[in-house]
Amino acid sequence: MNFSSKLLEDAVNEFGKLPGIGQKTALRLVLHLLGKEHAEVAQFSHTLVKLKNDIKHCLVCHNISDQETCSICASFKREKEVICVVEDTRDVMAIENTNQYFGVYHVLGGLISPMDGVGPSDLNIESLVDRVRSSETKEIILALSANMEGDTTLFYLHKKLKQFNIPITTIARGIAFGGELEYADEVTLGRSIVTRVPYEPSLMK
């Protein structure tokens, strides 16, 4: 792609680094911003910088938050004895949109993936173990994507958590293998949460 301006090219290249954004889409976004008033572009830039500088991760569940403790963990309406373990914040949002779950969460920050160099120590697993050990948890729901990395993580978490003799369940497989939670429709995901089943690691043996 030929550019008439180095500034334009640099801006397009930066937008093109975002996931799912090709050069044509990046160019369209940059030209859109160029057509806006200076104050609007400044506000856009300020919002992104403020997000990066001020965003926090909940000290309890590791979800993205404006405060030290997220609104879900701080809510007295949530069932603190039920912990739903998810990969990242996008999965929290997907499950919350179903309006079928009323417990709390634990965000791992990824999935175990040896091919990508991601091991258990790179995830928020030990803090989950400590959390279960120090609380009156009655159920742990493993709500991870139905793919190889998700199943590997499920198996590892089960080995770490079975010592507590707490029911460990997983979402029903209404989601096709290889599917990501964030892309599942709300009805399917909601039913998968409601009809969760005991986790059986036999297939991983």
Secondary structure as UniProt FT lines:
FT   HELIX           6..15
FT   TURN            16..17
FT   TURN            19..20
FT   HELIX           23..34
FT   HELIX           38..54
FT   STRAND          56..57
FT   TURN            59..61
FT   STRAND          64..65
FT   HELIX           71..74
FT   TURN            76..77
FT   STRAND          79..86
FT   HELIX           89..96
FT   TURN            97..99
FT   STRAND          103..107
FT   HELIX           114..116
FT   HELIX           120..122
FT   TURN            123..125
FT   HELIX           126..133
FT   STRAND          139..142
FT   HELIX           148..161
FT   HELIX           162..164
FT   STRAND          168..170
FT   TURN            177..178
FT   HELIX           181..183
FT   HELIX           186..194
FT   STRAND          197..198
FT   HELIX           201..204
//
